[in-house]
């Protein structure tokens, strides 16, 4: 992937990236194999839905895991589903999505800095 042009810090600062805990995982009603995840971001943000073709994890593993997500993007339609937050991830060597997760438990809703 080519290096992107230099961005201003204000671009990063505009993103609201928070820690949430996955509380429910179901198959989404889409053409691609997709999960619909219910994520609790604590009392300030509340519970949000994220949909994505991220099935490199078993559902049972994801329940209770903390993930980082952008919580201030506008909701996005994914087929019949609506994704309210973008869970962050990186590809492994096989191209599977690996979620960005805190190495230790942290309070729900804390902000990435």
Number of C-alpha atoms within 10 A of each C-alpha: 3 4 5 6 6 6 8 8 8 8 8 11 11 9 15 15 22 24 27 29 25 23 15 17 20 12 15 21 15 16 9 11 12 17 21 21 25 21 26 21 24 16 9 9 14 12 16 16 20 24 26 20 15 17 14 11 13 10 15 10 10 17 16 14 16 26 21 24 27 17 22 15 13 10 14 14 11 17 11 9 16 15 20 20 23 20 25 15 16 11 10 9 7 6 9 15 18 15 20 15 18 12 7 6 11 12 13 19 21 16 14 13 8
